[in-house]
Each structure stands twice: as C-alpha cells, then as structure tokens.
Amino acid sequence: MVAARPWGLDVVLPDGTAGLIDSAKDPNWPDGDQEAAVGTVIRAVVLDDERDPVRMSALDSDRAIAGSIREAAEG
C-alpha cells in the first residue's frame, strides 16, 4: 500500500501498475489505522483492469470468487 485516502487505498502492483482499493473493498475499513499500514503488502484481486488506476478488492469473498474463476479457466 502506498497511501490511504478518504475513499480508499492507493496501491502499486509488483509490475508497477497503480491500483485503487475502494474503502468498500477493504476489510479493515474504517476500523484499522490505514495511515500506519502504508508500506504493507496487501493480498488483493483486480476487479477492473481497464480503469486507471486499476480497481482492486482485498475482500476474502472477492478473492475466493477470483480463485474459482481462475480454476475454471485452467480446466
């Protein structure tokens, strides 16, 4: 995570792509101290890669759905 904003988290993917995790897609929002978490590695999935920054989710439910889709695509 690069920065916390009132509307979500700015993140950078390993390849340098900028991403945004909307506050509704962050399981720790608003309970966690987001500013203290800057620099933390977050496990997330890309929801929309056609936007800039790409839209992402850190919710377990979205990560599980992405895993199911990936497994189905692999056959």
N, C-alpha and C positions, 0 to 999 in steps of 0.2 A: 504494500500500500504506500502510495506517495503522499497523499493528503486527504484530510477529512473536510468535507464541505457540508453546509446545512442540508443539502439534498442527497448526499451520498458520499461515496469514496472514490477518489481518483486512484487508479491502479496502472501498472505497467506490466505487460506480459513479458515472458522471458525473451521474446524476439524483439522487444522494444515497442510493440504496439500499445497505444494508450487505450485504457478502458475505464468504464464507469460502472460502479455497483450502486444502483439506486438505493436509497435508505430502506425501501420496502423489500429489497432483496438481500439485506444484511441481517443475519440472525441476531446480531448483538446491538442493533439499533433500537431504541435510543439508550439502552441500558449501559453499554460499555463506554469507556473513555476513548473515543476514536482518535483524538489527537495523540494520546500516549501510544497508540498502536501503529503510528507512522513507522514504516520500515518493516512491518510484519509481513510474512508470506501468508497469503490467503489462498485457500483452495476454492476455485470458482469455475463456473462454466460460461461459455459465451452464448448469449441468447440471440444477439443480432449483430452480425459482423459487417453489415452494410452501413452502419452508422459510425460517425466519428465524434467522440471516441466510441469504440465498440461497447455494447451493453452487455453486462455480465450479471451473474447471480451467485451468491455464496450460500444460498439456502440448501439444506440437505435434500429437500424434495426435488428441487430443480436439478441437483447433481445426480440424483437417482434416476430421474427421467432421462437425462443425457446419457447416462451409462446404459440404460435399456435400449435407447435408440442406437447407440454405438454397437452394442452386442448384436442387435437385429441386422444392422448394416454389414457386419462382419460375417454373418451367415451362421 
